[in-house]
Amino acid sequence: MVDFQPILNRALQRKGGERGLEVRIAEPLSKAVFASQADHRFLSMMTKVVFQAGSIWRVIENKWPNFETVFFGFDTQKIVLLSPEQLETFGRDKRIVRHMTKILTVPQNAAYINDQSHQFGSYAAFLQQWPEDDLVGLYRHLKLAGCRLGGMSGPRMLRQMGLDTFMLSADVVTCLQGAGLDVANQPSNKSDLTKVQGCFNDWRQQTGFSFNRLSRICASSVGQNYVPDTRH
């Protein structure tokens, strides 16, 4: 088991102590609050991360109210009924980003959410029944069952929706490697991801911290040092 204390100490030193580190950490939602989120909110966030991938994020953020309007508030039951002609119309709508390949992910992910919701009662319930000690398995599921939810997109969607997650950003991977974990710079094969999951599981048992907190502390312990914008 790799000792997490040196990583925490380094993060505290680099970020100005407990106060400086704490502003970088957002805890996951409580289980009750997470469970209360409706399916259409998950489809909205899935669509947002898909459109943000490879794009200027502020452009997507500024246009997001228009996305909500065009896609009927991301009502999954309505979205799956869209005809090819309607989707083509969306592809010409200047209110949103006219990227047809990404627009086509919306009904596909709506159908995926509906399938899980039918089995478990809601998409949130599906996510909550997934074993907490197998996040990499959930990431793999999103990549295979969802549309364009591989890479960082699926984990980012989960993090934004409030599920307890770790993110394999470049800084987090550098931290893991510095702690002695023999993994690639972009862990993707089963062996590397199993090592990563095992390490985070050990650290959670060691510290009692959430995956969110562990991941953000890891990122704060390496990489570029800067003062965060605390206005938001």
DOMIKOL-13555 format. One record per atom (N, C-alpha, C): x, y, z. Coordinates in pm, 1 decimal, decimal comma. Atoms other than C-alpha are relative to their C-alpha. Layout:
N
         u         v         w
         X         Y         Z
...
// end
This chain:
232
         u         v         w
      84,6    -119,2       0,0
       0,0       0,0       0,0
      88,6     124,7       0,0
     -76,6    -124,0      10,5
     141,3     339,3    -106,8
     -52,7      99,8     102,4
      38,6     -96,7    -102,5
     141,2     595,8     174,4
     -44,8     129,9     -65,8
      52,5    -122,5      60,1
     -76,3     895,8      82,1
      50,0     125,8      69,8
     -36,3    -118,8     -77,4
      59,1    1128,4     351,5
     102,9      89,0     -69,5
     -95,8     -87,8      70,0
     364,4    1249,0     151,8
     -64,7      79,4    -113,9
      69,4     -69,1     108,5
     132,9    1337,9    -137,9
     -82,0     115,2      56,4
      78,0    -105,4     -65,3
     -97,1    1531,7      93,1
      91,0     111,5      49,5
     -93,2    -101,1     -50,4
     199,0    1708,3     253,7
      51,8      88,7    -113,1
     -51,2     -75,8     114,4
     333,3    1811,2     -85,1
    -107,2      94,1     -55,9
     109,8     -84,0      48,5
      -7,4    1941,8    -196,8
     -23,4     118,7      93,0
      18,0    -108,0     -97,7
     -43,8    2143,5     122,9
     110,3     104,9     -13,2
    -113,0     -92,3      13,0
     300,6    2294,8      76,6
     -11,2      81,3    -128,6
       5,8     -67,4     130,4
     243,4    2378,5    -289,6
    -117,3      96,0     -11,1
     122,0     -78,9      16,4
    -103,9    2526,4    -246,8
     -30,9      92,4     117,1
      19,9     -99,4    -105,2
     -57,2    2738,5      63,8
     -73,7     -49,9     122,2
      61,5      54,4    -120,5
    -175,7    2506,5     338,0
    -142,8     -47,0     -20,8
     133,9      58,9       7,5
    -520,2    2371,9     420,5
     -99,8      90,3     -71,1
      95,4     -92,0      61,9
    -708,0    2684,3     315,8
      19,9       6,0    -151,5
     -28,3      -6,8     142,4
    -534,9    2705,9     -20,6
     -37,0    -127,3     -72,9
      34,3     128,0      62,3
    -587,6    2337,3     -89,3
    -150,5     -20,5      -3,9
     143,1      27,5     -11,1
    -949,2    2330,7      22,6
     -81,3      65,6    -110,4
      77,3     -68,7     104,3
   -1065,6    2582,2    -239,3
       4,8     -76,2    -131,9
     -12,3      79,1     122,4
    -959,0    2330,9    -505,1
     -80,5    -129,1       6,1
      66,1     128,5     -20,6
   -1169,5    2048,0    -366,2
    -151,1      16,9       7,7
     146,6       4,4      -4,5
   -1538,2    1984,5    -434,6
     -41,0    -143,1      30,7
      41,5     134,8     -38,7
   -1693,1    1688,2    -257,7
    -119,4     -46,9     -85,1
     115,2      51,7      74,3
   -1945,9    1459,2    -429,7
    -130,2      31,3      71,7
     131,3     -18,9     -60,8
   -2317,2    1498,3    -371,2
     -30,3    -114,2      96,2
      46,9     108,6     -86,2
   -2482,1    1301,9     -94,4
     -77,0    -100,4     -85,5
      70,5     103,5      76,6
   -2640,8     977,4    -208,2
    -145,4      38,7     -25,9
     140,7     -38,2      16,4
   -2991,1    1117,4    -151,9
     -16,2     107,0    -107,0
       8,8    -107,7      99,4
   -2929,6    1432,1    -355,0
      34,1     -53,3    -138,9
     -36,3      57,4     129,6
   -2755,9    1238,9    -631,8
    -115,7     -79,4     -58,9
     109,7      85,5      46,0
   -3046,2     994,1    -653,0
    -120,1      80,2     -48,3
     116,6     -81,4      36,4
   -3294,8    1279,9    -693,5
      11,1      61,5    -138,8
     -20,0     -63,7     130,4
   -3149,4    1393,0   -1026,1
     -68,9     -79,2    -110,9
      80,1      61,7     105,8
   -3370,9    1325,0   -1326,1
      86,4     -40,2    -119,9
     -73,5      51,3     115,5
   -3263,9    1140,9   -1639,6
      40,4     110,0     -97,7
     -31,4    -102,9      99,9
   -3279,8    1453,0   -1856,4
     121,8      81,9      38,2
    -119,8     -73,8     -41,0
   -3007,0    1617,8   -1645,9
     126,3     -77,3     -37,9
    -115,1      79,7      41,4
   -2771,5    1329,7   -1719,3
      21,2      10,3    -150,3
     -14,4     -14,3     144,5
   -2843,5    1353,0   -2091,7
      55,4     137,7     -34,1
     -51,9    -134,2      21,9
   -2781,1    1727,4   -2076,8
     150,9       3,3      22,9
    -142,7      -3,7     -30,3
   -2441,8    1676,8   -1912,6
      79,6     -87,8     -94,9
     -68,4      82,6      99,8
   -2348,4    1392,1   -2145,8
      22,1      79,9    -127,5
      -9,7     -78,0     123,2
   -2421,4    1619,8   -2440,0
      99,5     112,8      14,8
     -93,6    -111,6     -21,6
   -2227,4    1908,3   -2288,8
     144,4     -47,7      -8,3
    -139,9      44,3       2,6
   -1910,2    1705,1   -2233,2
      39,0     -47,8    -139,2
     -28,3      41,9     137,1
   -1936,8    1558,2   -2583,0
      31,9     122,0     -86,5
     -23,8    -119,5      80,4
   -1959,9    1904,8   -2736,7
     124,0      75,9      47,2
    -118,7     -69,8     -49,7
   -1685,1    2043,9   -2512,2
     128,8     -67,3     -45,3
    -121,0      72,5      39,2
   -1439,6    1773,5   -2619,1
      53,1      55,4    -131,7
     -61,5     -53,9     120,5
   -1202,8    1932,1   -2868,4
     -48,9     137,8     -39,0
      55,3    -132,0      30,7
   -1387,6    2265,9   -2852,5
      42,7     100,4     105,9
     -22,4    -103,8     -99,9
   -1350,3    2597,1   -2671,4
    -117,4      -5,0      97,1
     105,9      26,7     -97,2
   -1543,6    2532,8   -2352,0
     -93,5     118,3      18,9
      85,8    -115,7     -27,4
   -1669,1    2887,9   -2303,8
    -102,9      20,7    -112,2
      96,4     -10,5     110,5
   -1834,4    2877,7   -2647,3
    -119,7     -90,2      27,3
     108,2      94,4     -31,4
   -2034,8    2571,1   -2546,4
     -79,3      50,5     119,2
      68,0     -49,5    -119,8
   -2113,1    2720,8   -2205,8
     -91,9     116,3     -33,4
      81,2    -116,4      36,1
   -2239,4    3045,0   -2358,3
    -123,7     -38,4     -79,4
     112,1      43,8      82,9
   -2464,2    2859,6   -2600,1
     -90,0    -100,8      70,7
      71,7     112,4     -60,2
   -2589,2    2605,9   -2346,9
    -149,3      24,5      21,2
     144,8     -21,7     -10,4
   -2926,9    2770,6   -2274,9
     -72,4     -28,3    -131,7
      59,8      29,0     129,4
   -2993,7    2742,5   -2648,8
      -7,0    -150,6     -25,5
       3,6     146,2      11,7
   -2900,7    2373,1   -2644,1
    -120,3     -55,5      76,4
     111,8      48,2     -81,6
   -3153,6    2319,8   -2364,7
    -133,3      24,2     -71,7
     124,2     -32,4      72,1
   -3423,5    2490,9   -2573,4
     -17,1     -88,1    -122,4
       7,9      76,3     125,8
   -3344,2    2317,3   -2902,8
     -29,9    -146,8      25,9
      16,7     143,0     -28,6
   -3330,5    1972,2   -2743,5
    -108,1     -28,0     105,2
     117,8      23,3     -84,9
   -3654,9    2007,6   -2544,9
      36,3     -29,8     145,1
     -42,1      24,6    -137,2
   -3476,8    2027,0   -2210,5
      62,2    -136,8      20,6
     -63,8     132,5      -1,3
   -3310,4    1693,8   -2299,1
     -90,7    -108,3      57,9
      96,4     102,8     -38,4
   -3627,4    1499,6   -2224,4
      31,3    -126,9     -80,0
     -46,7     119,9      70,5
   -3505,2    1148,5   -2306,7
    -111,2     -67,7     -79,1
     110,9      64,0      70,4
   -3850,6    1023,8   -2407,2
     -31,7      71,8    -130,7
      23,2     -76,6     122,8
   -3893,0    1303,5   -2661,7
     116,2     -14,7     -97,7
    -118,9       2,7      85,4
   -3537,1    1288,7   -2790,4
       7,0    -127,7     -83,5
     -10,5     125,7      75,4
   -3557,5     921,9   -2891,6
    -101,5      -6,6    -114,4
     101,7      -1,6     106,1
   -3859,0    1005,8   -3112,1
      34,7      95,3    -114,3
     -37,6     -94,2     106,1
   -3673,8    1264,4   -3321,3
      25,2     -73,5    -131,3
     -19,1      58,9     133,0
   -3678,6    1189,6   -3692,0
     133,9      46,0     -57,4
    -123,2     -44,8      66,3
   -3368,7    1209,3   -3915,3
     -14,0     142,5     -55,2
      22,3    -134,0      54,3
   -3524,3    1518,8   -4073,3
      11,0     106,7     109,0
     -10,5     -95,0    -111,1
   -3556,7    1692,1   -3735,9
     145,3      18,6      43,3
    -140,6      -9,1     -38,5
   -3196,8    1609,4   -3649,5
      80,4      79,8    -102,3
     -66,8     -78,5     104,1
   -3082,9    1752,7   -3982,2
     -30,2     148,9      17,9
      36,5    -139,4     -27,1
   -3271,5    2070,9   -3894,4
      83,7      55,6     114,0
     -84,4     -42,9    -111,5
   -3083,4    2089,2   -3564,6
     142,3      29,4     -49,4
    -134,0     -17,9      53,5
   -2762,1    2057,6   -3765,7
      18,5     130,1     -75,6
      -6,5    -129,8      68,1
   -2846,8    2386,2   -3937,8
     -38,7     115,1      92,4
      48,0    -100,6     -95,0
   -2962,5    2569,3   -3625,1
     118,0      80,7      55,8
    -112,0     -86,1     -41,0
   -2728,2    2864,0   -3558,2
       1,8      28,5     150,1
       1,7     -24,1    -144,4
   -2835,7    2881,2   -3194,9
      94,2     -93,0      75,5
     -88,8      97,0     -63,7
   -2622,3    2576,2   -3116,4
     124,2     -18,6     -87,0
    -118,0      32,6      80,2
   -2290,2    2438,6   -3240,9
     -41,9    -104,3    -103,8
      50,5      84,7     108,8
   -2364,3    2283,6   -3579,5
     102,8    -107,7     -35,8
     -92,6     113,0      17,3
   -2161,5    1962,8   -3547,2
     -87,0    -125,4      -6,5
     101,0     105,0      18,6
   -2377,9    1688,5   -3695,2
      37,8    -131,3      68,2
     -42,3     125,3     -64,0
   -2170,5    1396,8   -3566,9
     -32,4       1,5     148,5
      28,3      -9,9    -143,1
   -2207,1    1523,4   -3209,4
    -149,9      12,8      26,0
     145,8      -9,0     -15,2
   -2575,0    1611,3   -3257,2
     -62,4    -139,2      -1,0
      55,5     135,6       9,3
   -2639,4    1248,7   -3349,8
      25,2     -82,8     125,6
     -21,3      74,3    -124,8
   -2501,2    1136,6   -3013,2
    -116,5      19,1      96,7
     104,1     -31,2     -98,5
   -2798,4    1294,9   -2834,2
    -108,0    -108,1       3,2
      99,5     107,6      -8,1
   -3067,2    1042,1   -2937,7
      60,6    -134,5      37,6
     -63,3     127,2     -36,1
   -2818,8     756,9   -2901,9
      20,2      -9,1     151,2
     -18,1       0,9    -145,6
   -2733,7     854,6   -2545,0
    -133,6       4,9      74,0
     134,2       1,8     -60,1
   -3102,5     919,1   -2473,0
     -52,0    -143,1       6,7
      44,1     140,4       1,7
   -3179,8     560,3   -2575,9
      76,3     -82,1     103,8
     -81,5      70,0     -99,4
   -2893,5     434,6   -2360,5
     -50,1      28,8     141,4
      51,3     -37,2    -132,0
   -3020,7     627,5   -2056,6
    -134,6     -65,6      25,7
     132,0      61,2     -16,2
   -3375,0     503,1   -2114,1
      10,6    -149,3      30,0
     -19,2     143,7     -24,9
   -3251,2     142,3   -2124,0
      38,3     -25,0     145,9
     -44,4      18,4    -138,3
   -3074,1     176,1   -1789,5
    -109,9      40,5      98,4
     107,4     -46,9     -87,2
   -3362,3     370,3   -1636,5
    -112,8    -102,7       8,1
     104,9     103,5       1,9
   -3607,8      98,3   -1741,7
      37,1    -115,7      93,0
     -44,3     111,9     -83,6
   -3398,8    -162,0   -1560,1
      10,8      35,5     148,0
     -34,4     -35,8    -138,0
   -3311,5      32,6   -1245,2
     -89,3     107,2      61,3
      91,6    -101,0     -52,6
   -3585,3     294,3   -1209,5
      38,2     141,5     -36,6
     -51,4    -129,7      45,2
   -3366,5     590,7   -1305,8
     145,9     -20,1     -36,4
    -141,3      11,8      35,0
   -3025,8     652,1   -1454,1
      87,5      21,6     123,2
     -74,4     -21,6    -124,3
   -2905,7     785,0   -1117,9
       6,5    -129,0      81,5
       2,1     125,9     -75,4
   -3011,9     456,9    -956,0
      94,4    -102,7     -62,3
     -94,2      89,2      67,4
   -2818,1     264,0   -1218,7
     143,2      31,6      42,9
    -135,6     -38,2     -37,3
   -2503,4     461,4   -1139,1
      29,2     -33,0     145,2
     -23,5      24,3    -142,2
   -2549,3     422,3    -765,1
      14,2    -147,5      34,3
     -14,6     141,7     -31,2
   -2576,1      45,0    -782,3
     134,0     -55,5     -46,9
    -129,9      46,4      47,8
   -2239,2      21,9    -956,5
      97,6      -6,2     118,1
     -93,8      11,8    -113,0
   -1967,8    -102,2    -712,8
      93,1     120,6       8,1
     -82,0    -120,7     -16,5
   -1785,9     200,6    -571,2
     148,7     -27,5     -20,6
    -142,0      31,7      12,5
   -1452,8      17,3    -583,0
      37,0     -43,5    -141,4
     -27,4      35,8     139,9
   -1478,7     -39,1    -960,9
     -37,8     114,0     -93,5
      28,6    -114,0      87,2
   -1493,4     307,1   -1112,3
      51,6     -22,2    -141,3
     -53,8      20,2     134,1
   -1272,4     201,1   -1400,5
     -91,8     -89,7     -81,9
      98,7      82,0      69,4
   -1534,5     -60,2   -1484,0
    -116,5      84,1     -49,8
     107,1     -91,0      41,7
   -1798,6     212,3   -1495,7
      46,5      86,7    -116,0
     -53,8     -78,2     111,5
   -1574,4     423,7   -1718,9
       1,1     -82,7    -128,7
      -1,0      89,2     116,3
   -1534,5     125,8   -1950,9
    -141,8     -20,4     -53,2
     140,1      15,5      40,6
   -1910,9      73,3   -1953,3
     -47,5     122,0     -78,8
      42,8    -122,3      69,3
   -1971,7     437,4   -2052,0
      60,0       7,4    -139,9
     -66,6      -1,9     130,2
   -1720,3     406,9   -2334,3
     -67,5     -94,3     -98,9
      56,1     102,0      88,5
   -1883,8      92,4   -2472,5
    -150,0      15,7     -23,1
     146,1      -5,7      10,5
   -2253,9     150,2   -2401,9
     -50,8     137,3     -42,2
      39,4    -134,0      39,2
   -2272,1     526,4   -2445,3
      60,3      37,5    -133,5
     -51,9     -48,0     127,9
   -2182,9     734,4   -2749,2
      95,4     116,6      25,1
    -105,3    -100,7     -17,2
   -1855,8     933,7   -2743,8
      20,8      35,3     148,5
     -20,3     -21,0    -143,2
   -1825,9     890,6   -2366,0
     126,9     -67,0      50,4
    -128,7      54,7     -39,0
   -1478,6     737,6   -2368,1
      96,4     110,4      38,7
    -100,2     -98,8     -38,9
   -1158,2     909,4   -2263,7
     -38,8      69,9     129,0
      33,3     -78,5    -118,3
   -1217,6    1190,2   -2015,3
    -146,8      40,3       3,3
     137,6     -50,6       7,3
   -1575,3    1261,9   -2129,9
     -93,1     -68,7      99,2
      86,1      71,6     -94,3
   -1751,5     988,9   -1931,7
      30,4      35,1     144,8
     -32,6     -40,2    -137,6
   -1560,9    1054,9   -1606,9
     -35,6     144,9      30,5
      35,1    -139,8     -23,4
   -1613,1    1429,7   -1648,4
    -150,2      15,9      20,6
     144,4      -5,3     -17,9
   -1986,7    1376,9   -1686,5
     -38,2     -45,0     140,3
      29,7      51,0    -134,3
   -1995,7    1172,1   -1366,7
      41,7      99,7     107,3
     -48,9     -97,0     -97,5
   -1785,9    1427,1   -1177,1
     -92,1     121,8       4,3
      86,4    -118,3       4,7
   -2003,9    1717,5   -1294,0
    -138,2     -27,6      59,1
     131,1      35,4     -55,0
   -2319,0    1531,2   -1188,8
       6,3     -32,7     148,6
     -11,8      15,3    -144,4
   -2179,5    1477,3    -839,8
      31,3    -139,2      49,6
     -40,7     133,2     -44,8
   -2073,1    1111,8    -835,6
     143,7       5,3      50,7
    -134,6       3,3     -55,7
   -1763,2    1034,6    -631,1
      93,0     -68,2     -99,9
     -84,5      50,8     108,0
   -1491,2     991,6    -893,1
     143,3      47,3      15,9
    -134,5     -52,0      22,4
   -1121,5    1016,3    -960,7
      15,2      23,2    -150,0
     -22,1     -35,9     139,5
   -1002,2    1174,0   -1285,5
     145,3     -28,4     -34,9
    -136,3      32,2      40,5
    -698,1    1049,5   -1474,5
      56,1     108,7     -90,4
     -64,8    -110,0      70,2
    -570,0    1389,6   -1580,2
     150,2     -25,6      -2,6
    -144,7      17,7      10,0
    -203,6    1425,7   -1672,6
      66,7      17,8     136,5
     -60,3     -22,9    -131,7
    -122,8    1564,2   -1325,6
     -26,8    -115,6      95,1
      32,0     112,4     -88,4
    -303,0    1281,8   -1145,7
      84,8    -121,7     -37,1
     -82,4     113,5      42,9
    -120,3    1020,7   -1354,6
     145,3      21,5      40,8
    -136,7     -30,4     -43,4
     211,8    1195,6   -1284,5
      17,2     -27,5     148,8
      -3,3      27,0    -143,6
     131,5    1178,0    -913,4
       4,2    -149,6      27,2
       2,8     145,2     -18,1
      49,3     807,5    -937,2
     134,9     -61,3     -35,3
    -130,8      52,7      40,1
     372,3     737,9   -1123,5
     106,8      37,1     101,6
     -95,9     -43,2     -99,7
     568,5     941,1    -869,6
     -10,6     -78,0     129,1
      21,9      80,7    -120,2
     415,2     729,5    -594,7
      46,4    -144,4     -19,8
     -53,7     132,8      26,1
     562,2     422,0    -762,9
     -88,5     -89,9     -83,1
      90,3      82,9      80,6
     270,9     301,3    -974,4
      53,2      -7,6    -143,1
     -55,1      21,4     134,4
     400,3     151,9   -1300,0
    -115,4      -4,8    -101,1
     108,0     -10,1      98,2
     139,7     275,2   -1547,8
      42,3      94,5    -111,7
     -28,6     -86,4     114,7
     144,3     445,6   -1888,3
     -43,3     142,8      29,4
      37,5    -140,3     -16,7
     113,0     822,2   -1922,5
    -148,9      23,1     -23,0
     144,9      -2,0      21,0
    -241,2     763,7   -2046,7
     -53,2    -140,6      23,4
      42,0     137,4     -30,9
    -358,8     449,2   -1867,0
    -129,4     -36,2     -71,8
     119,2      40,2      74,3
    -603,3     264,7   -2087,9
     -19,5    -151,2      -3,2
      19,5     144,5       4,5
    -534,5    -108,0   -2080,7
     -48,0     -51,1     136,0
      61,6      55,1    -121,0
    -695,5    -333,8   -1823,1
      97,9      -9,2     114,8
    -100,2      14,3    -104,8
    -372,5    -394,9   -1632,5
      26,7     133,4      69,8
     -28,0    -131,3     -58,2
    -296,0     -24,9   -1584,1
    -118,6      52,1      79,9
     118,9     -52,4     -68,0
    -652,4      64,9   -1490,8
     -28,3     -76,2     128,7
      15,6      78,6    -122,6
    -665,5    -218,6   -1238,1
      95,2      50,4     107,8
     -97,0     -56,2     -95,1
    -350,6     -79,8   -1075,7
     -48,7     133,8      55,1
      48,5    -131,6     -42,0
    -498,1     270,9   -1067,1
    -114,9     -14,9      98,8
     114,1      19,6     -88,5
    -823,0     149,5    -913,1
      44,2     -53,2     135,7
     -48,6      56,5    -125,3
    -638,7     -55,9    -653,9
      67,7     104,6      86,0
     -69,6    -105,0     -74,6
    -424,4     241,9    -557,2
     -99,5      96,0      64,2
      99,9     -91,2     -55,5
    -723,1     473,5    -513,1
     -83,6     -68,0     107,9
      74,3      72,3    -103,9
    -910,6     205,0    -320,0
      80,9      -5,6     130,4
     -86,9       3,7    -118,4
    -611,9     169,9     -84,8
       3,3     136,4      68,4
      -7,7    -134,4     -57,2
    -585,5     546,0     -38,2
    -130,6      39,0      69,0
     128,1     -32,0     -63,6
    -955,4     576,9      37,0
     -12,8     -71,9     133,4
       3,9      75,9    -125,5
    -927,4     303,7     300,2
      95,6      61,2     102,3
    -103,5     -57,8     -84,9
    -614,4     467,9     440,6
     -44,2     130,9      64,1
      26,9    -138,1     -41,3
    -749,0     823,1     466,4
    -144,5      28,6      37,5
     141,1     -31,4     -17,4
   -1127,8     804,8     466,4
     -46,7     110,0     -93,5
      35,7    -104,6      94,8
   -1122,3    1064,1     185,8
     -84,8     -56,9    -113,9
      73,1      37,4     120,9
   -1359,4    1056,3    -111,2
      98,1     -11,9    -116,8
     -81,4       4,8     121,3
   -1222,8     972,2    -455,3
      21,1     141,3     -54,7
     -12,7    -139,4      44,0
   -1292,5    1335,4    -547,8
     118,3      67,6      69,3
    -103,5     -68,4     -78,7
   -1069,6    1461,7    -268,5
     138,1     -58,1     -30,6
    -128,4      64,0      30,0
    -793,3    1209,0    -333,7
      53,3      45,0    -135,8
     -39,8     -36,3     135,0
    -789,4    1291,3    -703,2
      47,4     144,0      -8,5
     -37,1    -142,0       6,1
    -777,4    1667,7    -653,7
     127,0      28,5      80,0
    -124,3     -15,2     -74,5
    -505,2    1639,2    -390,2
     117,4     -49,0     -84,2
    -104,6      50,4      90,1
    -302,3    1426,8    -632,2
      37,2     106,1    -103,1
     -25,3    -100,6     103,3
    -340,4    1690,9    -902,5
      69,3     122,2      56,3
     -59,8    -117,9     -63,4
    -242,9    1965,4    -658,0
     143,4     -24,0      45,1
    -133,0      32,1     -52,1
      73,4    1783,5    -554,7
     109,6       7,2    -105,8
     -96,8      -4,6     111,1
     239,1    1812,9    -898,1
     -44,6     106,4     -99,3
      42,5     -86,3     110,1
     229,9    2021,8   -1213,7
      19,0     147,6      26,8
     -13,7    -145,4      -8,4
     200,7    2395,5   -1263,5
     -68,6      52,6     125,7
      56,0     -60,7    -120,1
     141,1    2599,2    -951,3
     -58,1     136,0     -35,6
      65,1    -126,5      32,3
    -106,3    2886,4    -982,2
    -105,6      30,5     104,4
     102,7     -42,4     -93,8
    -354,9    3085,2    -780,6
    -136,7     -21,5     -64,2
     130,4      28,3      61,9
    -711,6    2960,4    -842,8
     -91,8     121,5       1,4
     103,5    -102,9       2,2
   -1000,8    3185,9    -936,9
    -112,2     -48,1      91,7
      97,8      43,3    -100,6
   -1225,1    3158,1    -630,3
    -131,3      75,7      -8,5
     122,2     -79,2      13,3
   -1497,9    3388,1    -761,6
    -121,0     -85,6     -34,9
     110,3      82,3      48,2
   -1708,6    3096,4    -893,5
     -27,5    -114,6      98,4
// end
